[in-house]
Amino acid sequence: MLVAIVVEAASARSGVDLGIPASTATASPLPLDRLSAQFSFCGKSRRVNCVVDGDTFWFHAKKIRIADIDAPELSPPRCEIERAKGEAAKRRLLTLLNGGKFSIVSDGRDEDRYGRKLRIVTRNGRSIGALLVEENLARRWDGGRRPWCN
């Protein structure tokens, strides 16, 4: 079972606090899903609530990388298999994010080298990333990227 730190909509400036440190937050065995937005695919315009690819999205103008998975790359894909699977993962993540209220929880890391917030997204205490893995649209994050092309 995932023991998660619930991230409340508490920041007065952005409307959402995406970074409660694990050492200062209260742990809860089952987060209360309180976050939602209407997501679209990201384009060239200002990014507020949109999906970039199968493991990256913007929420309240904050870029979030789903920390527990690795999805195929789309910019650029290295082969047709990676492109097709990456597009499918991107579409599925959009559907999942638009599918109801969710929680964004910290896994103890704050940001990656690209400045994306590293977070786990859950609904009813279950990782949305784990759903993508079960559907063969992503892999569990094991600390390194591996090729999708064979």
Buried (B, 14 or more C-beta within 10 A) or exposed (E): EBEBBBBBEEBEEEEBBBBBEEEEBEEBEBBEBBBBBEBEEBEEEEBBBBBBBBBBBBBBEBBBBBBBBBBBBBEEBEEEBBBEBBBBBBBBBBEBBBEEEBBBBBBEEEEEEEEBBBBBBBBEBEBBBBBBBEEEBBBEBEEEEEEBEE
